[in-house]
Amino acid sequence: MIKMAILADSQRWNRTWALFCVLLVSASAISYLFYQLNVASIHLTYIPLFPWNTSYSIDSANRYRMPTLASIDHHTKKCLQIVKVIRHRLNYLQNPKDCFNAKMVLCDGRKAGMGSTLHHWVYCLIYAYSINRTMLIDLHHWSYLRNFISRHGVRRYKDLFKPISRCQVSVKDKKLAVLWSKAFDGNESTAAPRIIKIPSPGNLLEKVGALPRISHYAMPTDIFYKVVQFKHNPMAWWIGILAQYIIRPAKQVRQFISKSRADLGFQSPIVGVHIRRTDKKFEAKMFPIDEYMTKVDQFFNNLTKTGLDIQTKRVFITTDDPTLIKPIKETYRNYTFLHPPIEQLTAGTYSSRYSAKHLKYFLRDVFLLAECDYLVVTMSSNVGGLAYELHEVLYDTTRNQHYTSLDVGYRTFGQTSANQSPSIMQATKSCPSQKQTDLDLHSGDFIDSCKVVSKSNKMYYGYSMRLKKFGNFHQSCAKYLLDNHHYYNYSLADYSQLTLNRSQTVDNACLKTSIADFIL
């Protein structure tokens, strides 16, 4: 009898346990379903913190707007949702619960100007993001640090910027850091060192193999196919999102930028012009002022053709050569030129460029350039590239190219095709298939996982996103967009972050609609 009772209890226990497991799985499934619904309909609280003041002036060219949730269109909502997801992931990545045991990527301060340094930090963050590691910066060799170059340098990073992580670099971390090698590329195993140090790139044309492949021209593929629906240059947007996260201004810097903007009378329509002189005389070709202004003329002429009554043609001009300001104003009297005070254009000398004051001026200038409707720059300068990248983040949609570069096209220092992995390409024309194994391409088609399949490098093999099939195509039919790379799957991070705080605000992104999309 006792044995039978024990057996009966055991059977009841097994049935109870089985029922509990079924209920647990069902609850998890229901929870995940609600998570998917929440992700699909994120409650977006929109706070327009950029450009840091709420009084936004609009003249007769009333295409600028400060959108509200009730008025934003489909692409703006998509833009806000994607930005929110990326920022959640960055916060998750950069703020681990246990800083002492967290896996990290250590990036150096780099002895260079801020534009070059920031792009170096960006592809350190790209690498960290790809393998789920926290990125920290060793500021010991940062050019803007006090007494490194200038005795008027920055005393502490947080005096100008918000911290990029709750963790800090310790002396022990620096000693434990292992310099990155190819053995770590795509091999995030338990044997990988806890702290990996990314080398300073120097001349990437000479050191293409000296950095992780992920640090080249690549972004998460799933993000790319979402962003390309409303962004002219998804890669510039991706770099801009990461750069913006790294250089989030501290409160006093935000207030300084807000005051500068109000003092300048910054309004739309406006073209941003960046003229780099000084050290660029030895690095790139110099262009006369009239070549910049010819492009400004073209923009406003096209704007006038739309029938808009442009009462004031504004140009925001920033340069490291203050002697240019007076002759520009005297020559082009039909324009209203906005520029920082002459005494703040202090980047002309080596010591003044690396002072704390100049870094604050640099931040003000690059953020205001990014806000302009259109940019006339030289992309050989990292400042021109950075302004454009931040511009892509700030605007909700960019259907066209919102800049003119007088020298090279858009590029990012340190960003180049690795030519070692599959890539995403886009058809530039219609190419009917000649064989059953060929892709019947239409202009604009995206082709994924592309690889060269001929010794002449003329024939490619890839997956047509429209046709849902693999096939061959000729090199002349498509252009390269970016490399394909595997990134860490952040689905669990998305779940934990978005369900815990679905009403987190989205600021400094998807803020404005550009006039440039209506006239170019």
TORPA-131982 format. One record per residue (C-alpha): z, y, x negated. Coordinates in steps of 0.2 Angstrom, whole numbers. Layout:
N
+-------+-------+-------+
!    pz !    py !    px !
+-------+-------+-------+
!     Z !     Y !     X !
...
+-------+-------+-------+
This chain:
520
+-------+-------+-------+
!    pz !    py !    px !
+-------+-------+-------+
!     0 !     0 !     0 !
!     4 !    12 !   -14 !
!   -12 !     8 !   -23 !
!   -22 !    11 !    -7 !
!   -13 !    28 !    -4 !
!   -16 !    33 !   -22 !
!   -35 !    28 !   -19 !
!   -36 !    38 !    -3 !
!   -28 !    53 !   -11 !
!   -40 !    52 !   -26 !
!   -55 !    51 !   -14 !
!   -49 !    66 !    -4 !
!   -46 !    75 !   -20 !
!   -64 !    71 !   -26 !
!   -71 !    77 !    -9 !
!   -61 !    93 !   -10 !
!   -67 !    96 !   -28 !
!   -85 !    93 !   -23 !
!   -83 !   105 !    -8 !
!   -75 !   118 !   -20 !
!   -90 !   117 !   -32 !
!  -102 !   119 !   -18 !
!   -93 !   135 !   -12 !
!   -92 !   142 !   -29 !
!  -111 !   139 !   -32 !
!  -115 !   147 !   -15 !
!  -103 !   162 !   -19 !
!  -112 !   165 !   -36 !
!  -129 !   164 !   -27 !
!  -124 !   176 !   -14 !
!  -116 !   188 !   -27 !
!  -132 !   187 !   -37 !
!  -142 !   190 !   -22 !
!  -132 !   206 !   -18 !
!  -134 !   211 !   -36 !
!  -153 !   210 !   -35 !
!  -152 !   220 !   -19 !
!  -141 !   233 !   -28 !
!  -153 !   234 !   -43 !
!  -168 !   237 !   -31 !
!  -159 !   251 !   -22 !
!  -148 !   259 !   -34 !
!  -138 !   274 !   -28 !
!  -144 !   288 !   -39 !
!  -133 !   303 !   -40 !
!  -145 !   316 !   -47 !
!  -137 !   330 !   -58 !
!  -149 !   341 !   -67 !
!  -139 !   345 !   -83 !
!  -155 !   348 !   -93 !
!  -158 !   363 !   -96 !
!  -140 !   365 !   -94 !
!  -139 !   379 !   -81 !
!  -141 !   378 !   -62 !
!  -150 !   394 !   -59 !
!  -168 !   389 !   -62 !
!  -181 !   403 !   -61 !
!  -199 !   399 !   -54 !
!  -213 !   412 !   -54 !
!  -229 !   411 !   -43 !
!  -235 !   395 !   -52 !
!  -223 !   386 !   -40 !
!  -227 !   368 !   -47 !
!  -210 !   367 !   -56 !
!  -196 !   360 !   -46 !
!  -178 !   354 !   -48 !
!  -180 !   338 !   -37 !
!  -166 !   332 !   -25 !
!  -164 !   314 !   -19 !
!  -172 !   318 !    -3 !
!  -188 !   326 !   -11 !
!  -191 !   315 !   -26 !
!  -207 !   304 !   -25 !
!  -210 !   286 !   -28 !
!  -213 !   288 !   -47 !
!  -198 !   299 !   -49 !
!  -187 !   286 !   -41 !
!  -194 !   273 !   -53 !
!  -192 !   284 !   -68 !
!  -173 !   287 !   -63 !
!  -170 !   269 !   -60 !
!  -177 !   263 !   -77 !
!  -168 !   277 !   -87 !
!  -152 !   272 !   -78 !
!  -154 !   254 !   -83 !
!  -159 !   258 !  -101 !
!  -144 !   269 !  -103 !
!  -132 !   256 !   -96 !
!  -138 !   244 !  -109 !
!  -136 !   256 !  -123 !
!  -118 !   260 !  -117 !
!  -115 !   241 !  -116 !
!  -123 !   239 !  -133 !
!  -114 !   253 !  -142 !
!   -97 !   251 !  -135 !
!   -91 !   233 !  -138 !
!   -74 !   228 !  -132 !
!   -69 !   222 !  -150 !
!   -75 !   233 !  -163 !
!   -67 !   223 !  -177 !
!   -77 !   207 !  -173 !
!   -93 !   215 !  -165 !
!  -109 !   211 !  -174 !
!  -117 !   228 !  -180 !
!  -132 !   236 !  -188 !
!  -128 !   249 !  -201 !
!  -140 !   263 !  -203 !
!  -138 !   276 !  -217 !
!  -138 !   295 !  -215 !
!  -154 !   297 !  -225 !
!  -157 !   312 !  -237 !
!  -170 !   321 !  -227 !
!  -173 !   334 !  -213 !
!  -166 !   330 !  -196 !
!  -183 !   325 !  -188 !
!  -186 !   312 !  -201 !
!  -168 !   306 !  -201 !
!  -167 !   305 !  -182 !
!  -183 !   294 !  -182 !
!  -175 !   283 !  -195 !
!  -159 !   281 !  -184 !
!  -171 !   277 !  -169 !
!  -179 !   262 !  -177 !
!  -162 !   256 !  -182 !
!  -157 !   257 !  -164 !
!  -173 !   248 !  -159 !
!  -168 !   234 !  -171 !
!  -150 !   233 !  -164 !
!  -156 !   234 !  -146 !
!  -168 !   219 !  -149 !
!  -154 !   208 !  -155 !
!  -139 !   214 !  -146 !
!  -130 !   222 !  -160 !
!  -120 !   239 !  -161 !
!  -129 !   252 !  -171 !
!  -117 !   263 !  -182 !
!  -122 !   277 !  -194 !
!  -115 !   278 !  -212 !
!  -115 !   297 !  -213 !
!  -110 !   297 !  -232 !
!  -127 !   302 !  -237 !
!  -132 !   313 !  -222 !
!  -140 !   329 !  -228 !
!  -131 !   340 !  -216 !
!  -114 !   335 !  -221 !
!  -104 !   349 !  -229 !
!  -105 !   350 !  -247 !
!  -118 !   337 !  -248 !
!  -132 !   350 !  -250 !
!  -125 !   365 !  -242 !
!  -107 !   371 !  -243 !
!  -110 !   377 !  -225 !
!  -115 !   360 !  -219 !
!  -107 !   350 !  -204 !
!   -89 !   346 !  -206 !
!   -89 !   331 !  -193 !
!  -103 !   323 !  -184 !
!   -94 !   325 !  -167 !
!   -94 !   344 !  -170 !
!  -112 !   344 !  -164 !
!  -115 !   328 !  -156 !
!  -106 !   316 !  -144 !
!  -101 !   299 !  -153 !
!  -114 !   286 !  -151 !
!  -101 !   272 !  -151 !
!   -82 !   270 !  -148 !
!   -83 !   260 !  -165 !
!   -82 !   268 !  -182 !
!   -89 !   263 !  -199 !
!   -74 !   258 !  -210 !
!   -74 !   256 !  -229 !
!   -72 !   237 !  -226 !
!   -88 !   237 !  -215 !
!   -98 !   246 !  -229 !
!   -92 !   232 !  -241 !
!   -96 !   218 !  -229 !
!  -114 !   225 !  -225 !
!  -128 !   214 !  -230 !
!  -145 !   222 !  -234 !
!  -158 !   216 !  -221 !
!  -170 !   204 !  -227 !
!  -185 !   194 !  -219 !
!  -173 !   179 !  -217 !
!  -164 !   189 !  -203 !
!  -181 !   193 !  -194 !
!  -180 !   184 !  -177 !
!  -165 !   174 !  -183 !
!  -150 !   180 !  -174 !
!  -140 !   164 !  -177 !
!  -121 !   161 !  -180 !
!  -125 !   161 !  -199 !
!  -132 !   179 !  -199 !
!  -120 !   191 !  -207 !
!  -109 !   201 !  -195 !
!  -115 !   218 !  -202 !
!  -133 !   220 !  -207 !
!  -138 !   236 !  -216 !
!  -156 !   243 !  -213 !
!  -164 !   250 !  -229 !
!  -171 !   268 !  -229 !
!  -189 !   266 !  -225 !
!  -197 !   279 !  -238 !
!  -215 !   278 !  -237 !
!  -219 !   265 !  -223 !
!  -237 !   263 !  -229 !
!  -230 !   256 !  -245 !
!  -215 !   246 !  -237 !
!  -223 !   239 !  -221 !
!  -214 !   222 !  -225 !
!  -198 !   230 !  -230 !
!  -191 !   233 !  -212 !
!  -189 !   222 !  -197 !
!  -205 !   219 !  -187 !
!  -196 !   225 !  -172 !
!  -194 !   242 !  -180 !
!  -213 !   245 !  -180 !
!  -223 !   250 !  -165 !
!  -215 !   239 !  -151 !
!  -204 !   241 !  -135 !
!  -198 !   229 !  -122 !
!  -213 !   222 !  -114 !
!  -205 !   221 !   -96 !
!  -200 !   240 !   -98 !
!  -217 !   244 !  -104 !
!  -226 !   237 !   -89 !
!  -214 !   247 !   -78 !
!  -215 !   264 !   -88 !
!  -234 !   263 !   -90 !
!  -236 !   266 !   -71 !
!  -230 !   284 !   -73 !
!  -230 !   288 !   -91 !
!  -246 !   293 !  -101 !
!  -237 !   287 !  -118 !
!  -224 !   274 !  -114 !
!  -220 !   272 !  -133 !
!  -216 !   290 !  -135 !
!  -205 !   289 !  -119 !
!  -196 !   274 !  -127 !
!  -193 !   283 !  -143 !
!  -188 !   298 !  -134 !
!  -175 !   289 !  -123 !
!  -167 !   282 !  -139 !
!  -167 !   298 !  -149 !
!  -160 !   308 !  -134 !
!  -145 !   295 !  -133 !
!  -142 !   298 !  -152 !
!  -142 !   317 !  -152 !
!  -133 !   320 !  -135 !
!  -126 !   338 !  -139 !
!  -107 !   341 !  -139 !
!  -101 !   353 !  -126 !
!  -101 !   369 !  -137 !
!  -119 !   365 !  -142 !
!  -124 !   363 !  -124 !
!  -116 !   379 !  -119 !
!  -126 !   388 !  -134 !
!  -142 !   381 !  -128 !
!  -139 !   386 !  -110 !
!  -135 !   404 !  -116 !
!  -150 !   404 !  -127 !
!  -161 !   399 !  -113 !
!  -154 !   412 !  -101 !
!  -156 !   426 !  -114 !
!  -174 !   421 !  -118 !
!  -178 !   421 !   -99 !
!  -186 !   404 !  -101 !
!  -197 !   401 !   -86 !
!  -213 !   391 !   -81 !
!  -227 !   391 !   -84 !
!  -224 !   391 !  -103 !
!  -232 !   383 !  -118 !
!  -222 !   378 !  -133 !
!  -228 !   382 !  -150 !
!  -221 !   375 !  -166 !
!  -227 !   382 !  -183 !
!  -221 !   373 !  -198 !
!  -223 !   381 !  -215 !
!  -212 !   381 !  -231 !
!  -211 !   362 !  -237 !
!  -226 !   357 !  -226 !
!  -237 !   368 !  -237 !
!  -236 !   353 !  -250 !
!  -237 !   339 !  -237 !
!  -250 !   344 !  -224 !
!  -264 !   356 !  -220 !
!  -259 !   374 !  -215 !
!  -267 !   381 !  -199 !
!  -270 !   400 !  -195 !
!  -261 !   407 !  -180 !
!  -277 !   409 !  -170 !
!  -280 !   390 !  -170 !
!  -264 !   388 !  -161 !
!  -267 !   402 !  -149 !
!  -285 !   395 !  -145 !
!  -276 !   380 !  -138 !
!  -264 !   391 !  -129 !
!  -278 !   401 !  -121 !
!  -287 !   385 !  -115 !
!  -271 !   379 !  -106 !
!  -269 !   395 !   -97 !
!  -287 !   397 !   -93 !
!  -287 !   380 !   -85 !
!  -271 !   384 !   -76 !
!  -280 !   400 !   -69 !
!  -295 !   390 !   -63 !
!  -283 !   381 !   -51 !
!  -281 !   397 !   -41 !
!  -264 !   400 !   -46 !
!  -259 !   418 !   -48 !
!  -251 !   418 !   -66 !
!  -241 !   434 !   -67 !
!  -234 !   431 !   -84 !
!  -241 !   420 !   -98 !
!  -226 !   414 !  -108 !
!  -226 !   406 !  -125 !
!  -211 !   399 !  -133 !
!  -213 !   400 !  -152 !
!  -202 !   393 !  -165 !
!  -206 !   392 !  -184 !
!  -197 !   392 !  -201 !
!  -207 !   407 !  -206 !
!  -200 !   422 !  -197 !
!  -213 !   434 !  -204 !
!  -226 !   426 !  -192 !
!  -218 !   433 !  -176 !
!  -222 !   451 !  -178 !
!  -241 !   449 !  -181 !
!  -243 !   436 !  -167 !
!  -235 !   448 !  -155 !
!  -246 !   463 !  -161 !
!  -262 !   452 !  -160 !
!  -259 !   443 !  -143 !
!  -253 !   457 !  -132 !
!  -258 !   448 !  -116 !
!  -244 !   435 !  -119 !
!  -225 !   436 !  -117 !
!  -218 !   428 !  -133 !
!  -201 !   420 !  -132 !
!  -193 !   416 !  -148 !
!  -176 !   414 !  -156 !
!  -168 !   429 !  -164 !
!  -177 !   432 !  -181 !
!  -160 !   430 !  -190 !
!  -159 !   412 !  -183 !
!  -176 !   406 !  -190 !
!  -167 !   401 !  -206 !
!  -175 !   385 !  -211 !
!  -186 !   393 !  -224 !
!  -174 !   389 !  -239 !
!  -167 !   373 !  -244 !
!  -149 !   377 !  -243 !
!  -150 !   386 !  -226 !
!  -160 !   372 !  -218 !
!  -145 !   360 !  -221 !
!  -132 !   371 !  -214 !
!  -122 !   368 !  -198 !
!  -129 !   384 !  -190 !
!  -147 !   379 !  -193 !
!  -144 !   361 !  -186 !
!  -137 !   370 !  -170 !
!  -153 !   381 !  -170 !
!  -164 !   366 !  -173 !
!  -156 !   357 !  -158 !
!  -159 !   372 !  -147 !
!  -177 !   374 !  -153 !
!  -182 !   356 !  -151 !
!  -174 !   354 !  -133 !
!  -182 !   370 !  -127 !
!  -199 !   365 !  -134 !
!  -197 !   348 !  -125 !
!  -195 !   358 !  -109 !
!  -211 !   367 !  -110 !
!  -226 !   363 !   -99 !
!  -237 !   360 !  -114 !
!  -235 !   359 !  -133 !
!  -246 !   365 !  -147 !
!  -240 !   358 !  -163 !
!  -244 !   348 !  -179 !
!  -239 !   330 !  -177 !
!  -238 !   328 !  -196 !
!  -221 !   336 !  -193 !
!  -207 !   326 !  -186 !
!  -202 !   340 !  -176 !
!  -218 !   341 !  -166 !
!  -217 !   322 !  -163 !
!  -199 !   323 !  -157 !
!  -202 !   338 !  -145 !
!  -216 !   328 !  -137 !
!  -205 !   312 !  -136 !
!  -191 !   321 !  -128 !
!  -204 !   330 !  -116 !
!  -209 !   313 !  -110 !
!  -191 !   308 !  -105 !
!  -188 !   325 !   -97 !
!  -203 !   324 !   -85 !
!  -204 !   312 !   -71 !
!  -223 !   308 !   -73 !
!  -235 !   312 !   -87 !
!  -252 !   307 !   -81 !
!  -261 !   316 !   -96 !
!  -258 !   320 !  -114 !
!  -246 !   335 !  -113 !
!  -249 !   341 !  -131 !
!  -262 !   347 !  -143 !
!  -260 !   343 !  -162 !
!  -270 !   353 !  -174 !
!  -269 !   339 !  -187 !
!  -265 !   321 !  -184 !
!  -263 !   312 !  -167 !
!  -246 !   307 !  -160 !
!  -237 !   295 !  -172 !
!  -219 !   292 !  -177 !
!  -213 !   291 !  -195 !
!  -210 !   273 !  -198 !
!  -219 !   267 !  -183 !
!  -235 !   258 !  -187 !
!  -242 !   241 !  -180 !
!  -235 !   227 !  -190 !
!  -251 !   217 !  -188 !
!  -241 !   202 !  -189 !
!  -238 !   198 !  -171 !
!  -246 !   197 !  -154 !
!  -250 !   214 !  -146 !
!  -253 !   223 !  -129 !
!  -271 !   230 !  -128 !
!  -280 !   240 !  -114 !
!  -298 !   239 !  -110 !
!  -307 !   255 !  -113 !
!  -323 !   250 !  -104 !
!  -329 !   237 !   -92 !
!  -335 !   221 !  -102 !
!  -343 !   207 !   -91 !
!  -339 !   190 !   -97 !
!  -353 !   181 !  -107 !
!  -345 !   164 !  -107 !
!  -333 !   154 !   -96 !
!  -320 !   156 !  -109 !
!  -321 !   176 !  -109 !
!  -311 !   188 !   -99 !
!  -321 !   199 !   -87 !
!  -313 !   215 !   -91 !
!  -313 !   231 !   -81 !
!  -309 !   248 !   -88 !
!  -290 !   251 !   -89 !
!  -285 !   232 !   -88 !
!  -270 !   227 !   -98 !
!  -271 !   212 !  -110 !
!  -255 !   204 !  -116 !
!  -251 !   193 !  -131 !
!  -267 !   197 !  -140 !
!  -272 !   189 !  -156 !
!  -287 !   189 !  -167 !
!  -297 !   173 !  -166 !
!  -311 !   176 !  -178 !
!  -313 !   178 !  -196 !
!  -322 !   194 !  -194 !
!  -307 !   201 !  -184 !
!  -320 !   206 !  -170 !
!  -314 !   193 !  -156 !
!  -297 !   193 !  -148 !
!  -289 !   181 !  -137 !
!  -276 !   187 !  -124 !
!  -269 !   186 !  -106 !
!  -277 !   197 !   -93 !
!  -263 !   205 !   -82 !
!  -276 !   208 !   -68 !
!  -285 !   191 !   -69 !
!  -269 !   181 !   -72 !
!  -278 !   171 !   -85 !
!  -281 !   169 !  -104 !
!  -298 !   172 !  -112 !
!  -308 !   180 !  -126 !
!  -314 !   197 !  -128 !
!  -323 !   208 !  -141 !
!  -313 !   221 !  -151 !
!  -324 !   235 !  -145 !
!  -319 !   232 !  -127 !
!  -300 !   237 !  -129 !
!  -288 !   248 !  -139 !
!  -272 !   243 !  -147 !
!  -256 !   249 !  -138 !
!  -241 !   241 !  -146 !
!  -234 !   225 !  -153 !
!  -226 !   211 !  -142 !
!  -209 !   206 !  -148 !
!  -195 !   196 !  -140 !
!  -180 !   207 !  -135 !
!  -162 !   201 !  -131 !
!  -160 !   197 !  -112 !
!  -148 !   210 !  -105 !
!  -148 !   203 !   -87 !
!  -129 !   199 !   -88 !
!  -126 !   216 !   -95 !
!  -136 !   224 !   -81 !
!  -126 !   214 !   -68 !
!  -109 !   219 !   -75 !
!  -113 !   237 !   -78 !
!  -123 !   241 !   -62 !
!  -112 !   232 !   -50 !
!   -96 !   240 !   -57 !
!  -103 !   258 !   -57 !
!  -119 !   259 !   -46 !
!  -116 !   278 !   -43 !
!  -117 !   283 !   -61 !
!  -126 !   299 !   -63 !
!  -143 !   301 !   -72 !
!  -145 !   317 !   -82 !
!  -158 !   325 !   -94 !
!  -172 !   313 !   -88 !
!  -186 !   313 !   -75 !
!  -181 !   331 !   -71 !
!  -197 !   340 !   -69 !
!  -215 !   339 !   -63 !
!  -227 !   346 !   -75 !
!  -241 !   358 !   -71 !
!  -251 !   350 !   -85 !
!  -255 !   335 !   -74 !
!  -264 !   346 !   -61 !
!  -276 !   354 !   -73 !
!  -280 !   343 !   -87 !
+-------+-------+-------+
